[in-house]
């Protein structure tokens, strides 16, 4: 069986790993896999089916009953439920909470491993998440861990939420304070869980993404890929 190249990009919430991994995949001609979307689908499905987040047995039955699977499509990996892509909004705070709460279960995570690892037989991957380099693809040829300050990450989330709307400075400050608390709590859950905590792999290249432009960080990542012979024609 052919095994394609894998580059992993791990990091905490709002570190910029999603944008950077998408850009790197496009630059390399790889397929982008956002593993967080897989876990968000699990969290969303648990909400939809009213499955208690702490009930691992029920979550496993839910996973089997609804045929959650992965497939490559137009440069990205889609998450399917019963053979269909999920079109629901998976970015809500409610889904985020469900995602963190359901992702702690070791047998559930184990059940999702095989479908993730099977992707390497389909296409070259830039795989992003919390444990791509430590657990899912420990033999990946290149691993990154992206980090940014808590304040920077809260500011990025604030910009996403504010969009083009007008908000008072007082409202923006209140939102930012709430986001910093949310990020701190999410970090504690992700880094402190007993199974697959969100920590850098021992051989990961750590990249700070607070002050540099996306282009600068992307160039750094691309040159590491080039040096490892993972870029086209390198």
Buried (B, 14 or more C-beta within 10 A) or exposed (E): EEEEBBBBBBBBBBBBBBBBBBBBBBBBEBBBBBBBBBBBBBBBBBBEEEBEBEBBEBBBEBBEEBEBBBBBEEEBBBBBBEEEEBEBEBEEEEBBBBBBBBBBBEEBBEBBEEBBBEBBEBBBBBBBBBBBBBBBBBEBEBBBBBBBEBEBBBBBBBEEEBEEEEBEEEEBEEBBEBBBEBBEEBBEBBEEBEBBBBBBBEEBBEBEBBEBEEEEBBEBBBEBBBEEEBBEEE
